[in-house]
Amino acid sequence: MASMAQGVKDDRACGTALSVFPWHHVIYRENCDRIYSRAYWMTDNEIAAESLSANTFLRAFADDGGGDAVEQIDRAFVTEVRQFQSLGALTLKPEGAPKNRSIRGRMKRLHLERAVVQLPPTEKLVFLMHDMEGYEHQRISRLLGIDDAESRLALHQARLHLRNLVDCMA
C-alpha cells in the first residue's frame, strides 16, 4: 500500500507532464530512483532531494529537445544542482595518497557513506556518476561542461579525499 501511495506522490511531483505525454511516465519510472538517489547524495536531505528530483524531471520534460532521454534528464539534473549549490572549479589540491596506511580492515560502510556526503560538490557529482552509475568520463565532461582531463582529475581527487576522510573516521 505504501508503494502505491509513493507512486502517486512521485507522479504528482512531475506535474502535468506525465498526463499530457504518456511516454514521460515510462521515462520517469525508468529514471526516478537513479535521479532521487543521486539527488540525495548531493543534498544529504530527503526533502531537498525530492524537490531536486521533481525539478529535474520538470525541466527535462519541458525541454523536450529530442535525442536521448537519459542524457536530457542528466543535463536537467546538472542544471538543477548548479542552482542548488555551486559546481565550480575543483576544490581539492592533489596531495597524493597516505603512505602505507591500509584502511580496508577498519573501514565500514557507514564511514564511506558519511565521507561521500562530505565531498565538495563537483568531486561528489563526478564520483557518483562514474563510480556509482558507471558513466564514462567523456559523458561526464559533456554534462558538466569540463574537459575530459578535468573529469578524471575530479574523480582522482574525490577518491583521495574519500580515502583521507574514511581514514580519519576509522
C-alpha beads as a LAMMPS data file, in Angstrom:
LAMMPS data file: protein, C-alpha beads

170 atoms
169 bonds

1 atom types
1 bond types

-500.0 500.0 xlo xhi
-500.0 500.0 ylo yhi
-500.0 500.0 zlo zhi

Masses

1 110.0

Atoms # bond

1 1 1 0.000 0.000 0.000
2 1 1 2.850 2.388 0.815
3 1 1 4.425 1.841 -2.597
4 1 1 1.131 2.749 -4.297
5 1 1 0.955 5.984 -2.285
6 1 1 4.586 6.704 -3.086
7 1 1 3.901 6.173 -6.785
8 1 1 1.024 8.663 -6.704
9 1 1 3.211 11.150 -4.864
10 1 1 6.028 10.664 -7.384
11 1 1 3.638 11.141 -10.302
12 1 1 2.354 14.391 -8.831
13 1 1 5.933 15.598 -8.406
14 1 1 6.322 15.598 -12.163
15 1 1 3.174 17.674 -12.614
16 1 1 1.107 17.549 -15.742
17 1 1 3.943 16.321 -17.934
18 1 1 3.052 12.717 -17.086
19 1 1 -0.607 13.059 -18.014
20 1 1 -0.029 15.053 -21.211
21 1 1 2.698 12.806 -22.631
22 1 1 2.278 9.121 -21.686
23 1 1 5.858 8.241 -22.680
24 1 1 7.069 10.637 -19.985
25 1 1 5.566 8.283 -17.427
26 1 1 7.689 5.414 -18.736
27 1 1 10.834 7.550 -18.874
28 1 1 10.131 8.860 -15.377
29 1 1 9.616 5.355 -13.933
30 1 1 12.860 4.117 -15.520
31 1 1 14.932 7.008 -14.102
32 1 1 13.232 8.240 -10.909
33 1 1 15.182 6.028 -8.475
34 1 1 18.520 6.856 -10.089
35 1 1 17.872 10.600 -10.050
36 1 1 16.477 10.613 -6.491
37 1 1 19.463 8.604 -5.250
38 1 1 21.921 10.993 -6.879
39 1 1 19.947 13.990 -5.562
40 1 1 20.009 12.577 -2.041
41 1 1 23.772 12.065 -2.182
42 1 1 24.221 15.620 -3.418
43 1 1 21.949 17.215 -0.781
44 1 1 22.035 14.776 2.173
45 1 1 18.405 15.808 2.789
46 1 1 15.245 13.912 1.796
47 1 1 13.079 16.983 1.199
48 1 1 15.744 18.754 -0.850
49 1 1 16.352 15.547 -2.819
50 1 1 12.644 15.196 -3.608
51 1 1 12.490 18.793 -4.757
52 1 1 15.662 18.453 -6.816
53 1 1 14.346 15.251 -8.426
54 1 1 10.954 16.737 -9.278
55 1 1 12.521 19.878 -10.719
56 1 1 14.903 17.741 -12.764
57 1 1 12.083 15.867 -14.460
58 1 1 10.015 19.004 -14.965
59 1 1 12.981 20.697 -16.626
60 1 1 13.832 17.638 -18.740
61 1 1 10.250 17.180 -19.931
62 1 1 9.793 20.899 -20.611
63 1 1 12.991 20.991 -22.676
64 1 1 11.932 18.118 -24.978
65 1 1 14.886 18.807 -27.253
66 1 1 14.695 15.318 -28.701
67 1 1 17.596 12.930 -28.583
68 1 1 18.494 10.607 -25.749
69 1 1 16.047 10.954 -22.836
70 1 1 18.618 9.854 -20.238
71 1 1 21.099 12.449 -21.483
72 1 1 18.367 15.097 -21.354
73 1 1 17.482 14.125 -17.773
74 1 1 21.156 14.185 -16.777
75 1 1 21.594 17.659 -18.283
76 1 1 18.500 18.841 -16.413
77 1 1 19.880 17.328 -13.188
78 1 1 23.208 19.126 -13.555
79 1 1 21.370 22.402 -14.208
80 1 1 19.224 21.913 -11.100
81 1 1 22.251 21.024 -8.961
82 1 1 24.003 24.172 -10.166
83 1 1 21.019 26.201 -8.967
84 1 1 21.040 24.376 -5.637
85 1 1 24.765 24.624 -4.941
86 1 1 27.891 25.827 -6.659
87 1 1 29.566 23.396 -9.022
88 1 1 32.731 25.190 -9.829
89 1 1 36.409 24.614 -10.039
90 1 1 37.850 21.508 -8.496
91 1 1 38.332 22.132 -4.820
92 1 1 40.948 19.643 -3.667
93 1 1 44.636 20.046 -4.333
94 1 1 46.406 16.857 -5.413
95 1 1 48.383 15.711 -2.397
96 1 1 48.856 12.024 -3.036
97 1 1 47.687 9.055 -1.076
98 1 1 48.577 8.446 2.560
99 1 1 51.770 6.405 2.845
100 1 1 51.446 2.721 3.704
101 1 1 48.244 3.085 5.678
102 1 1 45.678 0.450 4.923
103 1 1 42.117 1.339 5.811
104 1 1 40.488 -1.772 4.369
105 1 1 40.318 -3.672 7.636
106 1 1 38.950 -0.705 9.563
107 1 1 36.573 0.807 7.026
108 1 1 32.844 0.406 7.459
109 1 1 30.087 1.206 5.001
110 1 1 28.822 3.924 7.319
111 1 1 32.216 5.659 7.165
112 1 1 32.143 5.619 3.370
113 1 1 28.575 6.985 3.258
114 1 1 29.487 9.808 5.621
115 1 1 32.619 10.576 3.624
116 1 1 30.757 10.767 0.286
117 1 1 28.353 13.324 1.734
118 1 1 31.322 15.468 2.825
119 1 1 32.927 15.633 -0.635
120 1 1 32.948 19.003 -2.400
121 1 1 30.038 19.236 -4.888
122 1 1 31.958 18.821 -8.151
123 1 1 34.032 15.891 -6.940
124 1 1 30.938 14.289 -5.378
125 1 1 28.947 14.508 -8.614
126 1 1 31.793 13.115 -10.743
127 1 1 32.349 10.290 -8.221
128 1 1 28.637 9.400 -8.162
129 1 1 28.306 9.460 -11.929
130 1 1 31.493 7.483 -12.640
131 1 1 31.955 5.039 -9.780
132 1 1 28.350 4.521 -8.716
133 1 1 26.493 4.829 -12.020
134 1 1 29.186 3.772 -14.488
135 1 1 29.273 6.887 -16.678
136 1 1 32.291 7.353 -18.935
137 1 1 34.480 10.432 -18.465
138 1 1 33.524 11.724 -21.904
139 1 1 29.840 11.789 -20.925
140 1 1 30.531 13.351 -17.530
141 1 1 32.684 16.073 -19.061
142 1 1 29.996 16.823 -21.648
143 1 1 27.288 17.084 -18.947
144 1 1 29.352 19.258 -16.613
145 1 1 30.966 21.367 -19.323
146 1 1 34.509 20.445 -18.316
147 1 1 37.408 18.770 -20.123
148 1 1 37.892 15.018 -20.079
149 1 1 41.102 15.539 -18.104
150 1 1 39.249 17.624 -15.514
151 1 1 36.695 14.849 -15.098
152 1 1 39.488 12.351 -14.496
153 1 1 41.199 14.727 -12.078
154 1 1 37.948 15.315 -10.188
155 1 1 37.456 11.559 -9.805
156 1 1 41.032 11.091 -8.640
157 1 1 40.676 13.933 -6.144
158 1 1 37.348 12.564 -4.916
159 1 1 38.896 9.161 -4.283
160 1 1 41.856 10.708 -2.435
161 1 1 39.537 12.863 -0.390
162 1 1 37.349 9.828 0.429
163 1 1 40.385 7.836 1.488
164 1 1 41.523 10.630 3.802
165 1 1 38.044 11.150 5.269
166 1 1 37.490 7.443 5.904
167 1 1 40.964 7.127 7.397
168 1 1 40.110 9.854 9.906
169 1 1 36.843 8.112 10.831
170 1 1 38.245 4.593 11.175

Bonds

1 1 1 2
2 1 2 3
3 1 3 4
4 1 4 5
5 1 5 6
6 1 6 7
7 1 7 8
8 1 8 9
9 1 9 10
10 1 10 11
11 1 11 12
12 1 12 13
13 1 13 14
14 1 14 15
15 1 15 16
16 1 16 17
17 1 17 18
18 1 18 19
19 1 19 20
20 1 20 21
21 1 21 22
22 1 22 23
23 1 23 24
24 1 24 25
25 1 25 26
26 1 26 27
27 1 27 28
28 1 28 29
29 1 29 30
30 1 30 31
31 1 31 32
32 1 32 33
33 1 33 34
34 1 34 35
35 1 35 36
36 1 36 37
37 1 37 38
38 1 38 39
39 1 39 40
40 1 40 41
41 1 41 42
42 1 42 43
43 1 43 44
44 1 44 45
45 1 45 46
46 1 46 47
47 1 47 48
48 1 48 49
49 1 49 50
50 1 50 51
51 1 51 52
52 1 52 53
53 1 53 54
54 1 54 55
55 1 55 56
56 1 56 57
57 1 57 58
58 1 58 59
59 1 59 60
60 1 60 61
61 1 61 62
62 1 62 63
63 1 63 64
64 1 64 65
65 1 65 66
66 1 66 67
67 1 67 68
68 1 68 69
69 1 69 70
70 1 70 71
71 1 71 72
72 1 72 73
73 1 73 74
74 1 74 75
75 1 75 76
76 1 76 77
77 1 77 78
78 1 78 79
79 1 79 80
80 1 80 81
81 1 81 82
82 1 82 83
83 1 83 84
84 1 84 85
85 1 85 86
86 1 86 87
87 1 87 88
88 1 88 89
89 1 89 90
90 1 90 91
91 1 91 92
92 1 92 93
93 1 93 94
94 1 94 95
95 1 95 96
96 1 96 97
97 1 97 98
98 1 98 99
99 1 99 100
100 1 100 101
101 1 101 102
102 1 102 103
103 1 103 104
104 1 104 105
105 1 105 106
106 1 106 107
107 1 107 108
108 1 108 109
109 1 109 110
110 1 110 111
111 1 111 112
112 1 112 113
113 1 113 114
114 1 114 115
115 1 115 116
116 1 116 117
117 1 117 118
118 1 118 119
119 1 119 120
120 1 120 121
121 1 121 122
122 1 122 123
123 1 123 124
124 1 124 125
125 1 125 126
126 1 126 127
127 1 127 128
128 1 128 129
129 1 129 130
130 1 130 131
131 1 131 132
132 1 132 133
133 1 133 134
134 1 134 135
135 1 135 136
136 1 136 137
137 1 137 138
138 1 138 139
139 1 139 140
140 1 140 141
141 1 141 142
142 1 142 143
143 1 143 144
144 1 144 145
145 1 145 146
146 1 146 147
147 1 147 148
148 1 148 149
149 1 149 150
150 1 150 151
151 1 151 152
152 1 152 153
153 1 153 154
154 1 154 155
155 1 155 156
156 1 156 157
157 1 157 158
158 1 158 159
159 1 159 160
160 1 160 161
161 1 161 162
162 1 162 163
163 1 163 164
164 1 164 165
165 1 165 166
166 1 166 167
167 1 167 168
168 1 168 169
169 1 169 170
